[in-house]
């Protein structure tokens, strides 16, 4: 979670996993009707506190571009 721990947003920093790069990415849980950032305590609710509609959860993912390591002179065939 991020900041005041009230939003359902997680930020995962970029990391190297073996020969691959897992890029920085954010995952946020919002109301699918209005985009309201749902609080963890609101997950059990039937209706959205912002728009009043049936709570339809949606997961938004943001992936950040990561630099590619310089080539070492070998070519792929």
N, CA, C and O atoms as a Maestro MAE file, in Angstrom:
{
 s_m_m2io_version
 :::
 2.0.0
}

f_m_ct {
 s_m_title
 :::
 protein
 m_atom[308] {
  # First column is atom index #
  i_m_mmod_type
  r_m_x_coord
  r_m_y_coord
  r_m_z_coord
  i_m_residue_number
  s_m_chain_name
  s_m_pdb_residue_name
  s_m_pdb_atom_name
  i_m_atomic_number
  :::
  1 25 0.830 -1.178 0.000 1 A "UNK " " N  " 7
  2 3 0.000 0.000 0.000 1 A "UNK " " CA " 6
  3 2 0.871 1.237 0.000 1 A "UNK " " C  " 6
  4 15 2.082 1.167 0.209 1 A "UNK " " O  " 8
  5 25 0.243 2.351 -0.234 2 A "UNK " " N  " 7
  6 3 1.003 3.561 -0.462 2 A "UNK " " CA " 6
  7 2 0.560 4.668 0.490 2 A "UNK " " C  " 6
  8 15 -0.619 4.771 0.826 2 A "UNK " " O  " 8
  9 25 1.499 5.482 0.914 3 A "UNK " " N  " 7
  10 3 1.186 6.694 1.668 3 A "UNK " " CA " 6
  11 2 0.508 6.438 2.984 3 A "UNK " " C  " 6
  12 15 1.110 5.884 3.905 3 A "UNK " " O  " 8
  13 25 -0.792 6.853 3.084 4 A "UNK " " N  " 7
  14 3 -1.505 6.773 4.355 4 A "UNK " " CA " 6
  15 2 -2.134 5.402 4.606 4 A "UNK " " C  " 6
  16 15 -2.899 5.245 5.558 4 A "UNK " " O  " 8
  17 25 -1.830 4.419 3.779 5 A "UNK " " N  " 7
  18 3 -2.332 3.048 3.903 5 A "UNK " " CA " 6
  19 2 -3.844 2.952 3.770 5 A "UNK " " C  " 6
  20 15 -4.420 1.943 4.177 5 A "UNK " " O  " 8
  21 25 -4.507 3.959 3.219 6 A "UNK " " N  " 7
  22 3 -5.947 3.877 3.065 6 A "UNK " " CA " 6
  23 2 -6.334 3.382 1.679 6 A "UNK " " C  " 6
  24 15 -7.408 2.802 1.522 6 A "UNK " " O  " 8
  25 25 -5.503 3.590 0.679 7 A "UNK " " N  " 7
  26 3 -5.852 3.152 -0.666 7 A "UNK " " CA " 6
  27 2 -5.380 1.724 -0.897 7 A "UNK " " C  " 6
  28 15 -4.513 1.215 -0.186 7 A "UNK " " O  " 8
  29 25 -5.956 1.103 -1.885 8 A "UNK " " N  " 7
  30 3 -5.579 -0.256 -2.260 8 A "UNK " " CA " 6
  31 2 -4.589 -0.191 -3.423 8 A "UNK " " C  " 6
  32 15 -4.779 -0.848 -4.447 8 A "UNK " " O  " 8
  33 25 -3.547 0.595 -3.259 9 A "UNK " " N  " 7
  34 3 -2.532 0.763 -4.289 9 A "UNK " " CA " 6
  35 2 -1.219 0.197 -3.781 9 A "UNK " " C  " 6
  36 15 -0.753 0.564 -2.702 9 A "UNK " " O  " 8
  37 25 -0.621 -0.699 -4.562 10 A "UNK " " N  " 7
  38 3 0.688 -1.230 -4.218 10 A "UNK " " CA " 6
  39 2 1.664 -0.841 -5.317 10 A "UNK " " C  " 6
  40 15 1.333 -0.880 -6.502 10 A "UNK " " O  " 8
  41 25 2.861 -0.467 -4.914 11 A "UNK " " N  " 7
  42 3 3.910 -0.093 -5.848 11 A "UNK " " CA " 6
  43 2 5.038 -1.100 -5.705 11 A "UNK " " C  " 6
  44 15 5.575 -1.289 -4.613 11 A "UNK " " O  " 8
  45 25 5.394 -1.741 -6.800 12 A "UNK " " N  " 7
  46 3 6.490 -2.707 -6.816 12 A "UNK " " CA " 6
  47 2 7.630 -2.119 -7.635 12 A "UNK " " C  " 6
  48 15 7.476 -1.890 -8.835 12 A "UNK " " O  " 8
  49 25 8.756 -1.875 -7.007 13 A "UNK " " N  " 7
  50 3 9.905 -1.286 -7.691 13 A "UNK " " CA " 6
  51 2 10.528 -2.301 -8.651 13 A "UNK " " C  " 6
  52 15 10.371 -3.509 -8.474 13 A "UNK " " O  " 8
  53 25 11.229 -1.807 -9.658 14 A "UNK " " N  " 7
  54 3 11.900 -2.676 -10.633 14 A "UNK " " CA " 6
  55 2 12.962 -3.516 -9.937 14 A "UNK " " C  " 6
  56 15 13.622 -3.067 -9.000 14 A "UNK " " O  " 8
  57 25 13.108 -4.745 -10.416 15 A "UNK " " N  " 7
  58 3 14.143 -5.617 -9.866 15 A "UNK " " CA " 6
  59 2 14.589 -6.600 -10.940 15 A "UNK " " C  " 6
  60 15 13.852 -6.894 -11.881 15 A "UNK " " O  " 8
  61 25 15.792 -7.094 -10.780 16 A "UNK " " N  " 7
  62 3 16.329 -8.086 -11.705 16 A "UNK " " CA " 6
  63 2 16.043 -9.469 -11.130 16 A "UNK " " C  " 6
  64 15 16.326 -9.746 -9.965 16 A "UNK " " O  " 8
  65 25 15.477 -10.329 -11.972 17 A "UNK " " N  " 7
  66 3 15.167 -11.697 -11.570 17 A "UNK " " CA " 6
  67 2 15.872 -12.615 -12.567 17 A "UNK " " C  " 6
  68 15 15.394 -12.822 -13.682 17 A "UNK " " O  " 8
  69 25 17.000 -13.155 -12.154 18 A "UNK " " N  " 7
  70 3 17.797 -13.960 -13.078 18 A "UNK " " CA " 6
  71 2 18.298 -13.085 -14.214 18 A "UNK " " C  " 6
  72 15 18.949 -12.067 -13.976 18 A "UNK " " O  " 8
  73 25 17.996 -13.475 -15.452 19 A "UNK " " N  " 7
  74 3 18.392 -12.694 -16.625 19 A "UNK " " CA " 6
  75 2 17.310 -11.719 -17.055 19 A "UNK " " C  " 6
  76 15 17.501 -10.986 -18.026 19 A "UNK " " O  " 8
  77 25 16.191 -11.691 -16.368 20 A "UNK " " N  " 7
  78 3 15.060 -10.843 -16.760 20 A "UNK " " CA " 6
  79 2 14.914 -9.672 -15.795 20 A "UNK " " C  " 6
  80 15 15.436 -9.687 -14.680 20 A "UNK " " O  " 8
  81 25 14.188 -8.659 -16.259 21 A "UNK " " N  " 7
  82 3 13.885 -7.498 -15.428 21 A "UNK " " CA " 6
  83 2 12.389 -7.469 -15.166 21 A "UNK " " C  " 6
  84 15 11.584 -7.488 -16.097 21 A "UNK " " O  " 8
  85 25 12.023 -7.424 -13.889 22 A "UNK " " N  " 7
  86 3 10.633 -7.240 -13.495 22 A "UNK " " CA " 6
  87 2 10.452 -5.731 -13.336 22 A "UNK " " C  " 6
  88 15 10.937 -5.156 -12.362 22 A "UNK " " O  " 8
  89 25 9.753 -5.070 -14.292 23 A "UNK " " N  " 7
  90 3 9.693 -3.608 -14.275 23 A "UNK " " CA " 6
  91 2 8.875 -3.062 -13.106 23 A "UNK " " C  " 6
  92 15 8.059 -3.767 -12.513 23 A "UNK " " O  " 8
  93 25 9.114 -1.788 -12.791 24 A "UNK " " N  " 7
  94 3 8.310 -1.125 -11.771 24 A "UNK " " CA " 6
  95 2 6.859 -1.138 -12.228 24 A "UNK " " C  " 6
  96 15 6.560 -0.849 -13.386 24 A "UNK " " O  " 8
  97 25 5.961 -1.475 -11.307 25 A "UNK " " N  " 7
  98 3 4.544 -1.465 -11.648 25 A "UNK " " CA " 6
  99 2 3.695 -1.161 -10.417 25 A "UNK " " C  " 6
  100 15 4.075 -1.458 -9.285 25 A "UNK " " O  " 8
  101 25 2.533 -0.561 -10.676 26 A "UNK " " N  " 7
  102 3 1.572 -0.226 -9.623 26 A "UNK " " CA " 6
  103 2 0.292 -0.986 -9.885 26 A "UNK " " C  " 6
  104 15 -0.133 -1.138 -11.030 26 A "UNK " " O  " 8
  105 25 -0.318 -1.460 -8.818 27 A "UNK " " N  " 7
  106 3 -1.614 -2.134 -8.910 27 A "UNK " " CA " 6
  107 2 -2.559 -1.409 -7.977 27 A "UNK " " C  " 6
  108 15 -2.255 -1.216 -6.800 27 A "UNK " " O  " 8
  109 25 -3.716 -1.004 -8.504 28 A "UNK " " N  " 7
  110 3 -4.676 -0.220 -7.741 28 A "UNK " " CA " 6
  111 2 -6.068 -0.838 -7.897 28 A "UNK " " C  " 6
  112 15 -6.468 -1.195 -9.005 28 A "UNK " " O  " 8
  113 25 -6.795 -0.961 -6.801 29 A "UNK " " N  " 7
  114 3 -8.162 -1.477 -6.826 29 A "UNK " " CA " 6
  115 2 -9.115 -0.286 -6.758 29 A "UNK " " C  " 6
  116 15 -9.050 0.526 -5.835 29 A "UNK " " O  " 8
  117 25 -10.010 -0.194 -7.765 30 A "UNK " " N  " 7
  118 3 -10.940 0.933 -7.863 30 A "UNK " " CA " 6
  119 2 -12.351 0.435 -8.149 30 A "UNK " " C  " 6
  120 15 -12.550 -0.724 -8.514 30 A "UNK " " O  " 8
  121 25 -13.333 1.329 -7.979 31 A "UNK " " N  " 7
  122 3 -14.708 1.044 -8.371 31 A "UNK " " CA " 6
  123 2 -14.759 1.067 -9.897 31 A "UNK " " C  " 6
  124 15 -14.332 2.044 -10.512 31 A "UNK " " O  " 8
  125 25 -15.266 0.022 -10.504 32 A "UNK " " N  " 7
  126 3 -15.355 -0.055 -11.959 32 A "UNK " " CA " 6
  127 2 -16.352 0.916 -12.560 32 A "UNK " " C  " 6
  128 15 -16.298 1.200 -13.757 32 A "UNK " " O  " 8
  129 25 -17.256 1.426 -11.749 33 A "UNK " " N  " 7
  130 3 -18.270 2.361 -12.253 33 A "UNK " " CA " 6
  131 2 -17.764 3.788 -12.321 33 A "UNK " " C  " 6
  132 15 -18.019 4.487 -13.302 33 A "UNK " " O  " 8
  133 25 -17.040 4.240 -11.282 34 A "UNK " " N  " 7
  134 3 -16.658 5.655 -11.212 34 A "UNK " " CA " 6
  135 2 -15.161 5.882 -11.069 34 A "UNK " " C  " 6
  136 15 -14.706 7.021 -11.165 34 A "UNK " " O  " 8
  137 25 -14.370 4.811 -10.838 35 A "UNK " " N  " 7
  138 3 -12.930 4.964 -10.695 35 A "UNK " " CA " 6
  139 2 -12.475 5.340 -9.298 35 A "UNK " " C  " 6
  140 15 -11.295 5.621 -9.087 35 A "UNK " " O  " 8
  141 25 -13.397 5.351 -8.333 36 A "UNK " " N  " 7
  142 3 -13.068 5.683 -6.948 36 A "UNK " " CA " 6
  143 2 -12.044 4.703 -6.401 36 A "UNK " " C  " 6
  144 15 -12.205 3.492 -6.548 36 A "UNK " " O  " 8
  145 25 -10.997 5.213 -5.774 37 A "UNK " " N  " 7
  146 3 -9.940 4.405 -5.170 37 A "UNK " " CA " 6
  147 2 -10.488 3.758 -3.901 37 A "UNK " " C  " 6
  148 15 -10.640 4.419 -2.873 37 A "UNK " " O  " 8
  149 25 -10.779 2.478 -3.979 38 A "UNK " " N  " 7
  150 3 -11.427 1.763 -2.884 38 A "UNK " " CA " 6
  151 2 -10.444 1.552 -1.732 38 A "UNK " " C  " 6
  152 15 -9.305 1.137 -1.942 38 A "UNK " " O  " 8
  153 25 -10.896 1.841 -0.530 39 A "UNK " " N  " 7
  154 3 -10.140 1.647 0.697 39 A "UNK " " CA " 6
  155 2 -10.229 0.168 1.084 39 A "UNK " " C  " 6
  156 15 -11.225 -0.493 0.790 39 A "UNK " " O  " 8
  157 25 -9.204 -0.341 1.732 40 A "UNK " " N  " 7
  158 3 -9.190 -1.748 2.146 40 A "UNK " " CA " 6
  159 2 -10.393 -2.095 3.025 40 A "UNK " " C  " 6
  160 15 -10.925 -3.202 2.932 40 A "UNK " " O  " 8
  161 25 -10.822 -1.169 3.869 41 A "UNK " " N  " 7
  162 3 -11.955 -1.428 4.749 41 A "UNK " " CA " 6
  163 2 -13.286 -1.439 3.990 41 A "UNK " " C  " 6
  164 15 -14.288 -1.917 4.522 41 A "UNK " " O  " 8
  165 25 -13.313 -0.921 2.759 42 A "UNK " " N  " 7
  166 3 -14.538 -0.853 1.959 42 A "UNK " " CA " 6
  167 2 -14.747 -2.081 1.067 42 A "UNK " " C  " 6
  168 15 -15.765 -2.181 0.382 42 A "UNK " " O  " 8
  169 25 -13.792 -3.011 1.072 43 A "UNK " " N  " 7
  170 3 -13.885 -4.166 0.179 43 A "UNK " " CA " 6
  171 2 -15.106 -5.038 0.449 43 A "UNK " " C  " 6
  172 15 -15.610 -5.682 -0.472 43 A "UNK " " O  " 8
  173 25 -15.582 -5.074 1.662 44 A "UNK " " N  " 7
  174 3 -16.738 -5.897 2.008 44 A "UNK " " CA " 6
  175 2 -18.076 -5.225 1.728 44 A "UNK " " C  " 6
  176 15 -19.125 -5.848 1.894 44 A "UNK " " O  " 8
  177 25 -18.055 -3.978 1.310 45 A "UNK " " N  " 7
  178 3 -19.297 -3.227 1.078 45 A "UNK " " CA " 6
  179 2 -19.980 -3.694 -0.201 45 A "UNK " " C  " 6
  180 15 -19.332 -4.207 -1.113 45 A "UNK " " O  " 8
  181 25 -21.296 -3.511 -0.257 46 A "UNK " " N  " 7
  182 3 -22.064 -3.844 -1.446 46 A "UNK " " CA " 6
  183 2 -22.129 -2.690 -2.429 46 A "UNK " " C  " 6
  184 15 -22.268 -2.899 -3.634 46 A "UNK " " O  " 8
  185 25 -22.027 -1.464 -1.910 47 A "UNK " " N  " 7
  186 3 -22.138 -0.291 -2.769 47 A "UNK " " CA " 6
  187 2 -20.906 0.597 -2.629 47 A "UNK " " C  " 6
  188 15 -20.245 0.611 -1.591 47 A "UNK " " O  " 8
  189 25 -20.614 1.333 -3.689 48 A "UNK " " N  " 7
  190 3 -19.491 2.271 -3.693 48 A "UNK " " CA " 6
  191 2 -19.858 3.484 -2.855 48 A "UNK " " C  " 6
  192 15 -20.950 4.033 -3.000 48 A "UNK " " O  " 8
  193 25 -18.955 3.904 -1.981 49 A "UNK " " N  " 7
  194 3 -19.210 5.071 -1.144 49 A "UNK " " CA " 6
  195 2 -19.196 6.371 -1.941 49 A "UNK " " C  " 6
  196 15 -19.734 7.380 -1.484 49 A "UNK " " O  " 8
  197 25 -18.586 6.361 -3.128 50 A "UNK " " N  " 7
  198 3 -18.483 7.581 -3.920 50 A "UNK " " CA " 6
  199 2 -19.680 7.766 -4.856 50 A "UNK " " C  " 6
  200 15 -20.285 8.838 -4.874 50 A "UNK " " O  " 8
  201 25 -20.034 6.721 -5.644 51 A "UNK " " N  " 7
  202 3 -21.104 6.875 -6.638 51 A "UNK " " CA " 6
  203 2 -22.428 6.240 -6.210 51 A "UNK " " C  " 6
  204 15 -23.468 6.536 -6.798 51 A "UNK " " O  " 8
  205 25 -22.405 5.370 -5.195 52 A "UNK " " N  " 7
  206 3 -23.633 4.747 -4.707 52 A "UNK " " CA " 6
  207 2 -24.099 3.545 -5.504 52 A "UNK " " C  " 6
  208 15 -25.088 2.912 -5.134 52 A "UNK " " O  " 8
  209 25 -23.411 3.213 -6.592 53 A "UNK " " N  " 7
  210 3 -23.774 2.044 -7.394 53 A "UNK " " CA " 6
  211 2 -23.240 0.768 -6.759 53 A "UNK " " C  " 6
  212 15 -22.420 0.819 -5.843 53 A "UNK " " O  " 8
  213 25 -23.705 -0.371 -7.246 54 A "UNK " " N  " 7
  214 3 -23.207 -1.665 -6.809 54 A "UNK " " CA " 6
  215 2 -21.689 -1.675 -6.975 54 A "UNK " " C  " 6
  216 15 -21.183 -1.322 -8.040 54 A "UNK " " O  " 8
  217 25 -20.960 -2.073 -5.937 55 A "UNK " " N  " 7
  218 3 -19.498 -2.046 -5.977 55 A "UNK " " CA " 6
  219 2 -18.987 -3.113 -6.944 55 A "UNK " " C  " 6
  220 15 -19.110 -4.314 -6.702 55 A "UNK " " O  " 8
  221 25 -18.424 -2.645 -8.021 56 A "UNK " " N  " 7
  222 3 -17.881 -3.498 -9.076 56 A "UNK " " CA " 6
  223 2 -16.371 -3.247 -9.106 56 A "UNK " " C  " 6
  224 15 -15.906 -2.300 -9.740 56 A "UNK " " O  " 8
  225 25 -15.613 -4.101 -8.415 57 A "UNK " " N  " 7
  226 3 -14.171 -3.876 -8.282 57 A "UNK " " CA " 6
  227 2 -13.440 -4.095 -9.598 57 A "UNK " " C  " 6
  228 15 -13.749 -5.010 -10.362 57 A "UNK " " O  " 8
  229 25 -12.470 -3.234 -9.838 58 A "UNK " " N  " 7
  230 3 -11.639 -3.311 -11.033 58 A "UNK " " CA " 6
  231 2 -10.202 -3.112 -10.588 58 A "UNK " " C  " 6
  232 15 -9.933 -2.336 -9.671 58 A "UNK " " O  " 8
  233 25 -9.282 -3.807 -11.233 59 A "UNK " " N  " 7
  234 3 -7.866 -3.670 -10.906 59 A "UNK " " CA " 6
  235 2 -7.184 -2.929 -12.041 59 A "UNK " " C  " 6
  236 15 -7.233 -3.373 -13.188 59 A "UNK " " O  " 8
  237 25 -6.554 -1.816 -11.740 60 A "UNK " " N  " 7
  238 3 -5.785 -1.055 -12.721 60 A "UNK " " CA " 6
  239 2 -4.315 -1.316 -12.485 60 A "UNK " " C  " 6
  240 15 -3.844 -1.266 -11.348 60 A "UNK " " O  " 8
  241 25 -3.584 -1.594 -13.556 61 A "UNK " " N  " 7
  242 3 -2.153 -1.848 -13.450 61 A "UNK " " CA " 6
  243 2 -1.403 -0.856 -14.329 61 A "UNK " " C  " 6
  244 15 -1.737 -0.682 -15.501 61 A "UNK " " O  " 8
  245 25 -0.398 -0.211 -13.766 62 A "UNK " " N  " 7
  246 3 0.469 0.699 -14.506 62 A "UNK " " CA " 6
  247 2 1.857 0.083 -14.535 62 A "UNK " " C  " 6
  248 15 2.419 -0.239 -13.488 62 A "UNK " " O  " 8
  249 25 2.416 -0.083 -15.739 63 A "UNK " " N  " 7
  250 3 3.752 -0.646 -15.886 63 A "UNK " " CA " 6
  251 2 4.659 0.446 -16.435 63 A "UNK " " C  " 6
  252 15 4.328 1.089 -17.431 63 A "UNK " " O  " 8
  253 25 5.787 0.654 -15.798 64 A "UNK " " N  " 7
  254 3 6.736 1.685 -16.205 64 A "UNK " " CA " 6
  255 2 7.793 1.088 -17.127 64 A "UNK " " C  " 6
  256 15 8.237 -0.043 -16.928 64 A "UNK " " O  " 8
  257 25 8.191 1.861 -18.140 65 A "UNK " " N  " 7
  258 3 9.244 1.418 -19.061 65 A "UNK " " CA " 6
  259 2 10.557 1.299 -18.302 65 A "UNK " " C  " 6
  260 15 10.875 2.131 -17.453 65 A "UNK " " O  " 8
  261 25 11.303 0.269 -18.614 66 A "UNK " " N  " 7
  262 3 12.579 0.014 -17.978 66 A "UNK " " CA " 6
  263 2 13.655 0.015 -19.056 66 A "UNK " " C  " 6
  264 15 13.432 -0.494 -20.155 66 A "UNK " " O  " 8
  265 25 14.797 0.570 -18.759 67 A "UNK " " N  " 7
  266 3 15.868 0.591 -19.745 67 A "UNK " " CA " 6
  267 2 16.348 -0.814 -20.046 67 A "UNK " " C  " 6
  268 15 16.328 -1.694 -19.185 67 A "UNK " " O  " 8
  269 25 16.775 -1.010 -21.270 68 A "UNK " " N  " 7
  270 3 17.288 -2.310 -21.706 68 A "UNK " " CA " 6
  271 2 18.808 -2.274 -21.573 68 A "UNK " " C  " 6
  272 15 19.438 -1.304 -21.994 68 A "UNK " " O  " 8
  273 25 19.400 -3.306 -21.001 69 A "UNK " " N  " 7
  274 3 20.865 -3.327 -20.865 69 A "UNK " " CA " 6
  275 2 21.535 -3.241 -22.235 69 A "UNK " " C  " 6
  276 15 20.985 -3.710 -23.231 69 A "UNK " " O  " 8
  277 25 22.715 -2.643 -22.280 70 A "UNK " " N  " 7
  278 3 23.455 -2.508 -23.532 70 A "UNK " " CA " 6
  279 2 23.805 -3.886 -24.085 70 A "UNK " " C  " 6
  280 15 24.078 -4.822 -23.334 70 A "UNK " " O  " 8
  281 25 23.794 -3.990 -25.398 71 A "UNK " " N  " 7
  282 3 24.151 -5.246 -26.058 71 A "UNK " " CA " 6
  283 2 25.644 -5.518 -25.847 71 A "UNK " " C  " 6
  284 15 26.450 -4.593 -25.740 71 A "UNK " " O  " 8
  285 25 25.989 -6.799 -25.789 72 A "UNK " " N  " 7
  286 3 27.400 -7.154 -25.553 72 A "UNK " " CA " 6
  287 2 28.140 -7.500 -26.832 72 A "UNK " " C  " 6
  288 15 29.269 -7.984 -26.765 72 A "UNK " " O  " 8
  289 25 27.548 -7.271 -27.987 73 A "UNK " " N  " 7
  290 3 28.224 -7.544 -29.254 73 A "UNK " " CA " 6
  291 2 27.777 -8.838 -29.892 73 A "UNK " " C  " 6
  292 15 27.988 -9.029 -31.089 73 A "UNK " " O  " 8
  293 25 27.169 -9.730 -29.140 74 A "UNK " " N  " 7
  294 3 26.657 -10.972 -29.717 74 A "UNK " " CA " 6
  295 2 25.362 -10.676 -30.464 74 A "UNK " " C  " 6
  296 15 24.610 -9.779 -30.083 74 A "UNK " " O  " 8
  297 25 25.111 -11.418 -31.508 75 A "UNK " " N  " 7
  298 3 23.868 -11.228 -32.256 75 A "UNK " " CA " 6
  299 2 22.992 -12.454 -32.093 75 A "UNK " " C  " 6
  300 15 23.471 -13.574 -31.915 75 A "UNK " " O  " 8
  301 25 21.718 -12.209 -32.158 76 A "UNK " " N  " 7
  302 3 20.773 -13.320 -32.090 76 A "UNK " " CA " 6
  303 2 20.561 -13.869 -33.482 76 A "UNK " " C  " 6
  304 15 20.400 -13.109 -34.437 76 A "UNK " " O  " 8
  305 25 20.561 -15.176 -33.603 77 A "UNK " " N  " 7
  306 3 20.368 -15.801 -34.912 77 A "UNK " " CA " 6
  307 2 19.094 -16.595 -34.897 77 A "UNK " " C  " 6
  308 15 18.736 -17.207 -35.903 77 A "UNK " " O  " 8
  :::
 }
 m_bond[307] {
  # First column is bond index #
  i_m_from
  i_m_to
  i_m_order
  :::
  1 1 2 1
  2 2 3 1
  3 3 4 2
  4 3 5 1
  5 5 6 1
  6 6 7 1
  7 7 8 2
  8 7 9 1
  9 9 10 1
  10 10 11 1
  11 11 12 2
  12 11 13 1
  13 13 14 1
  14 14 15 1
  15 15 16 2
  16 15 17 1
  17 17 18 1
  18 18 19 1
  19 19 20 2
  20 19 21 1
  21 21 22 1
  22 22 23 1
  23 23 24 2
  24 23 25 1
  25 25 26 1
  26 26 27 1
  27 27 28 2
  28 27 29 1
  29 29 30 1
  30 30 31 1
  31 31 32 2
  32 31 33 1
  33 33 34 1
  34 34 35 1
  35 35 36 2
  36 35 37 1
  37 37 38 1
  38 38 39 1
  39 39 40 2
  40 39 41 1
  41 41 42 1
  42 42 43 1
  43 43 44 2
  44 43 45 1
  45 45 46 1
  46 46 47 1
  47 47 48 2
  48 47 49 1
  49 49 50 1
  50 50 51 1
  51 51 52 2
  52 51 53 1
  53 53 54 1
  54 54 55 1
  55 55 56 2
  56 55 57 1
  57 57 58 1
  58 58 59 1
  59 59 60 2
  60 59 61 1
  61 61 62 1
  62 62 63 1
  63 63 64 2
  64 63 65 1
  65 65 66 1
  66 66 67 1
  67 67 68 2
  68 67 69 1
  69 69 70 1
  70 70 71 1
  71 71 72 2
  72 71 73 1
  73 73 74 1
  74 74 75 1
  75 75 76 2
  76 75 77 1
  77 77 78 1
  78 78 79 1
  79 79 80 2
  80 79 81 1
  81 81 82 1
  82 82 83 1
  83 83 84 2
  84 83 85 1
  85 85 86 1
  86 86 87 1
  87 87 88 2
  88 87 89 1
  89 89 90 1
  90 90 91 1
  91 91 92 2
  92 91 93 1
  93 93 94 1
  94 94 95 1
  95 95 96 2
  96 95 97 1
  97 97 98 1
  98 98 99 1
  99 99 100 2
  100 99 101 1
  101 101 102 1
  102 102 103 1
  103 103 104 2
  104 103 105 1
  105 105 106 1
  106 106 107 1
  107 107 108 2
  108 107 109 1
  109 109 110 1
  110 110 111 1
  111 111 112 2
  112 111 113 1
  113 113 114 1
  114 114 115 1
  115 115 116 2
  116 115 117 1
  117 117 118 1
  118 118 119 1
  119 119 120 2
  120 119 121 1
  121 121 122 1
  122 122 123 1
  123 123 124 2
  124 123 125 1
  125 125 126 1
  126 126 127 1
  127 127 128 2
  128 127 129 1
  129 129 130 1
  130 130 131 1
  131 131 132 2
  132 131 133 1
  133 133 134 1
  134 134 135 1
  135 135 136 2
  136 135 137 1
  137 137 138 1
  138 138 139 1
  139 139 140 2
  140 139 141 1
  141 141 142 1
  142 142 143 1
  143 143 144 2
  144 143 145 1
  145 145 146 1
  146 146 147 1
  147 147 148 2
  148 147 149 1
  149 149 150 1
  150 150 151 1
  151 151 152 2
  152 151 153 1
  153 153 154 1
  154 154 155 1
  155 155 156 2
  156 155 157 1
  157 157 158 1
  158 158 159 1
  159 159 160 2
  160 159 161 1
  161 161 162 1
  162 162 163 1
  163 163 164 2
  164 163 165 1
  165 165 166 1
  166 166 167 1
  167 167 168 2
  168 167 169 1
  169 169 170 1
  170 170 171 1
  171 171 172 2
  172 171 173 1
  173 173 174 1
  174 174 175 1
  175 175 176 2
  176 175 177 1
  177 177 178 1
  178 178 179 1
  179 179 180 2
  180 179 181 1
  181 181 182 1
  182 182 183 1
  183 183 184 2
  184 183 185 1
  185 185 186 1
  186 186 187 1
  187 187 188 2
  188 187 189 1
  189 189 190 1
  190 190 191 1
  191 191 192 2
  192 191 193 1
  193 193 194 1
  194 194 195 1
  195 195 196 2
  196 195 197 1
  197 197 198 1
  198 198 199 1
  199 199 200 2
  200 199 201 1
  201 201 202 1
  202 202 203 1
  203 203 204 2
  204 203 205 1
  205 205 206 1
  206 206 207 1
  207 207 208 2
  208 207 209 1
  209 209 210 1
  210 210 211 1
  211 211 212 2
  212 211 213 1
  213 213 214 1
  214 214 215 1
  215 215 216 2
  216 215 217 1
  217 217 218 1
  218 218 219 1
  219 219 220 2
  220 219 221 1
  221 221 222 1
  222 222 223 1
  223 223 224 2
  224 223 225 1
  225 225 226 1
  226 226 227 1
  227 227 228 2
  228 227 229 1
  229 229 230 1
  230 230 231 1
  231 231 232 2
  232 231 233 1
  233 233 234 1
  234 234 235 1
  235 235 236 2
  236 235 237 1
  237 237 238 1
  238 238 239 1
  239 239 240 2
  240 239 241 1
  241 241 242 1
  242 242 243 1
  243 243 244 2
  244 243 245 1
  245 245 246 1
  246 246 247 1
  247 247 248 2
  248 247 249 1
  249 249 250 1
  250 250 251 1
  251 251 252 2
  252 251 253 1
  253 253 254 1
  254 254 255 1
  255 255 256 2
  256 255 257 1
  257 257 258 1
  258 258 259 1
  259 259 260 2
  260 259 261 1
  261 261 262 1
  262 262 263 1
  263 263 264 2
  264 263 265 1
  265 265 266 1
  266 266 267 1
  267 267 268 2
  268 267 269 1
  269 269 270 1
  270 270 271 1
  271 271 272 2
  272 271 273 1
  273 273 274 1
  274 274 275 1
  275 275 276 2
  276 275 277 1
  277 277 278 1
  278 278 279 1
  279 279 280 2
  280 279 281 1
  281 281 282 1
  282 282 283 1
  283 283 284 2
  284 283 285 1
  285 285 286 1
  286 286 287 1
  287 287 288 2
  288 287 289 1
  289 289 290 1
  290 290 291 1
  291 291 292 2
  292 291 293 1
  293 293 294 1
  294 294 295 1
  295 295 296 2
  296 295 297 1
  297 297 298 1
  298 298 299 1
  299 299 300 2
  300 299 301 1
  301 301 302 1
  302 302 303 1
  303 303 304 2
  304 303 305 1
  305 305 306 1
  306 306 307 1
  307 307 308 2
  :::
 }
}
